Amino acid sequence: MGVIDESGILAIATRMQRLSEQMRKDGLLIYKAHGIDFEPKWFPVIYTLYFKPLLSVVELANEIGYSHPSTITLLKELEKLKLIKSGKDKADERKRLVQLTEKGKALIEQMKPVWQIMIAAATQLTDTQNNLMKAIAEVEQQMEIQSFYQRAKVIMAANELKD
């Protein structure tokens, strides 16, 4: 066990990032093993557009929980690969609407069986109660109520009152 592992809750963001990076690396290997050229970082956009076929860039960013600039970066990559297409909204020319191309839809059909394998493997990593997903959801809900930063500020203010 290294220093980060021993530091407990202080390193939660680092450990979550490390876990995320490992899952993404393995996800890439799983896609490659099935002959699919797909970067896991594209997943939130592709998956969301599969269920919500036409979204504005802002709607998509909100849906996946990414910043507008991060979403734009992903969209540019996917558009270059012809997996998505975009165009101006006829009702509001300031909006850019995004949707899957036929190539993008075909890719999803190719990935669906792989997703089932990934779900089964990820389920083995968590437990039968799905505690990891519950814990993540709980932390996300709590952070919507009061962010990590806001909580730290309250603690700092309380500590200043004690001094």
Disulfide bonds with the S-S distance in Angstrom:
none
